[in-house]
Amino acid sequence: MSDQYEAVFARYDTDGDGRLAVDEVTAAIAGMFPAAEVDDLSGIVKALFAEYDTDHDGLLSVTEFVPLADNLPELAG
């Protein structure tokens, strides 16, 4: 795994527990859009967790985050 992914993951892992919770992913996605553009990110975040939370624990590990970052390079912005 590249250091770039780990650095991006660490930036979004605001509580430092090594996993991304729904609120942390929501904040990351919100940073990709102007505030006025998206009123409710819950549907987007729910869809992302459905696809990328492969162990279904409600959190994204670094391993689960990598494919998400590959598909959404804007996250690294």
VENGILIN-V907871 format. One record per backbone hydrogen bond with DSSP energy under -0.5 kcal/mol. CO is the residue of the C=O (numbers start at 1). NH is the residue of the N-H. If there is no record, write none. Layout:
CO	NH
CO	NH
This chain:
2	6
3	7
4	8
5	9
6	10
7	11
8	12
9	13
12	14
13	16
19	21
20	60
21	25
22	26
23	27
24	28
25	29
26	30
27	31
29	32
30	33
34	37
34	38
35	38
41	45
42	46
43	47
44	48
45	49
46	50
47	51
48	52
49	53
52	54
53	56
59	61
60	20
61	65
62	66
63	67
64	68
65	69
66	70
67	71
68	72
72	75
73	76
74	77
